[in-house]
Amino acid sequence: MIELTTEGRSWRADAGTRFDLAIELKFGGPQPLFFAGNAAYAEPLRADGFVGSVQAGASCNCGVYTIAPHCHGTHSECVGHVTNDSSGLSALTPAPLCLALLISVEPVPLGNAAAAPAEAADAVLNGKALAEAARRWARQPWRGLILRTLPNDVSKKSRRYAGSCPAPYLTGDAMHWIVERGVDSLVVDLPSLDRADDGGALAAHRIFWGLPSGATQASLAARAHALVTELAFIPDEMPDGLYLMDLQIPAFATDAAPSRPVLYPVKEID
């Protein structure tokens, strides 16, 4: 059993019941792809005549993996994603366990609020939809938020977001609602919080980290501690509601890294 106390209230989770939200990255196989032209790939290490492949006759396998975390699967990122200093994930991890809320939301057309380069037909998640989906748990002290977009199908695990398959994204009012709720760890099944081409503004990311528009200094971020996880996959068998979230991130001194959000169902302890 795992117990978590926050804001004077306690929850208990069974460590034997867990849900893994990370998409398995199959090098050389089906995988999600966003923005990058090429998929992630693996090849044997070659050094001093050694080829790291047992199949090729070596004593052991030793691979070299080429991956862009932002493009090739489930990943977490910090404020260093949009700043020009050395802000990295390793300074913010291990991420503490937190009480998190999972909600399901169906994107809607942006409509008349569209301003170039956005278009009226863009599929978005807005603040009204998020608030309504979370209304039942509004008085609970969750600081993690997981967004599952509908419809939800396994094609998300290998979807190529480009051309005729644009990705939904979050509006500014949705991000302001998330910040006002005090969310420190946001997990989405989208490839990006922002429109794939928003003119370079990355407005939703900047709102989340409390950065002024166009700012590139991490010291200006009011929420530099916060983490974003994108390209997750949330199974249908997980009902909306509260969970204990363990966000597993390697100690990379980089702005982003592959990650593994693991969720445990919880019950409040009276």
N, C-alpha and C positions, 0 to 999 in steps of 0.2 A: 504493500500500500504506500501511496505518496500523499502527504498532507501539505496543503498550502494555506497560509493565513495572510490575508490582505485587508487593510482598512478595518481591522477588528472582527472579521468574519473568516470562517475556515471551510475548506473544501477537501474532500478525500477522493483520490483516484486509484483505480486498480491498475498497477503497473503491467499486469498481464493482458490488459485489453488496450490496444493502441491502434492508431491509424497513421500510416505513413503518407504524407502529402507530396513527397518528392517523385518526380517522373524518373523512372529508371533510364539512365542514359546508355543507349546501346551504340557503342562506337562501331561504325560501319553498318548499322541497322536503322530501322525507323526511329526518328527522333524529331522533336519540335524544332522549328527554325524560324528565327525572327531577325530581320535586318541583314544578317550576314549572307553572303552568296554561297558559301560552302558549309557542309555539315561538319560536326566534330569528327575527328578521325584518330586512329591509333596506328602506330607502326613499331616494329622492334627497334630497340636501341642498337646502334652500330658503333663500335669503338674498338680500335686495335685488332681488327679481324673478328671480333665477337659480334654475333647477331643474336639478340635476345629473344629467341623463339625456340622452344623445345621441338616444335614441329619441324623446324629447319635444322635440327640436330644439336642445339645448344643444351647446356645442362640445366638451364632455368629460363623462365620467361621474364623479360625486362622490357616494358613498353614505354614509349614516348607518346603522350597524349596531347593533341592540339585541340583546344577548346576556347571559345569566347563565352565566358559565363553568362553575359547579358543576352546571348543569342541562342544558346544551345541546351536549354533545359532549366530546371528549377535552380534558382540562385537567389542570394541575398546581397543587398548593397547598402552602403552607408553614404553619408553626405559627400564623401570623396568622389562620388559619381559625377557631381556637377561642380566641383571646386578644383582649384589649381594647386592645392598644397598636398601634403603627404598623408591626409586623413585616410586611415585604413581600418578594415574590419577587425584586425587582431587587437586593436586598442579597445574595442567595444565588446569583445567576446571573451569567455563563453557568455552567451545570452542567458539571463536568469529565467527560471521557470516562471510562467505567468498565467493568470486566468484569462482565457480568450473566448471570444464569441464568434461562432460560425453563423453566417446568414447567407441566404440564397437570394439573388436579385436578377431580374431579367432586364437587359439593356433596352433602352428606348431611343427613338430618333432624337437627335439634338434639336432639330426644328429651327425656329426663328432666332434662337440664341446664337446661331452659328456666325462666326466672324473668320474671315480668311486667315489661314488656309483651311480651317474647318469647314465642313459642309452640312447642310440641314439633314441629310440622310445618315450622318455618322451615328453609330450605335454608342450610347454612353450610359454610365451609371451616375445618377444625380443625387443630390443630398436628400431630396424628398423620399426617394425610393429606399435609400439606406436607413433613414430614420424610421420609416414605416416597418421595414424588415426587422429592425432591432428593437422596436417599441416594447415588446414583451419583456425584454431584459434591460430596459433603460435604467433601472435602479440598481443594477448589479455592478460591482467594481471591477469590470474587466478592463485590461489595458492592452490586450492583443485583439486583433480583428482579422477574421478570415472571410474573404468574399468569394462565393461560388456563383459564377454566372450561369444563367439558364438560356437555352437548354444546355444540359451537361451530358456530354457523351465522350466515349473513350478516344474519339478522333483527336481530342485535344492533346493526347500524348504524343502525337506525331504530326501535328498540324503545321503547315508552312504558311506563316502569316505574311502574305504579300499579294499584290495585284488584286485578284478577284476575291481574296479572303482577308479583308482588313480586320484589325482587332478592335473591339470596343475599348473605351478608355474612361477615365473618371473626369467629371467636370470640376471646375473650381469650387462650386458650392459643396460638392461631395467631399472634397479634400478639407475644406474648412470645417465641415461637420466632424470629420474624423479627428482633426486636430483638437477641436473643442471638447471632444470626448476624452482627450488625453491618451490616445492610442500611441504606444511606443513601438509596437511591432505589428506591421500590416502585411498580410499574406493575400495574394490575389492569384487567380488562375489565368490572368492576362499576361501577355509578354511585356507590357509596360503600363505604368500608371497613366502615361500620356499618349496622345495621338502619335502614330509612327512618324508623321511629319507635322510638327507644330511650329515650324519655322525656327527651331532651335531653342525655343523658350523653356521647354521642360517645366511648364508652369505647375503641374500637379506635384512633381517631385519637390520643387522649391517651396510650395505651400506646406508640404508635409514636414520638411526640415526647417521651416521658419526662416527661409532665405528671401531677401528682397529680390524683385524681378531683375534678372541679369547678373546678380551677384555671383562671384566666383571665389570668395574667401570663406572658408569654413568658420572662421572666427565670427562671422556675421550671422551664423545660423543659430536661431533660438532653440532648435531641437536637434542639435548635432548628435545626440545619443540615439536617436530613433533609427530603426531598421525597416527596410522594405524587402519583401520576398515576392518574386514574380515567377510566372510559369509553373505554379504548383498545379496539382490535380487533386480535387476533393471528391472522393467516391460518393456515389448516391446513397450508400447505406449509412452514411453519417447524417443524422438529423440536425437541423439547425438547433443551436443552443450553446451551452457553456462547456468548455473543455480546459484541461491543463495543457499548455503548449510548451514543448521542449524544442527550441530552434537550434539545430546542430549545424555549426559552421566551422570549417577548418581555420587554423591560425594563419591566414593569409594576410600579409600587410599590403592589401590591395583594396580597391574601391568595391569590388564584388568577388564572390566566390560561389561555387556550387554549394548547395545547402540542403538540409533535410528537416522540414518541420514535422514533428511527431506529436500527435494529439491523443490525450487520454480523456475519456468521459469522466465527469466529476459529479459528486453529490455534495450539497452543503451539509456541514456537520452542525447540528443544533446545539 
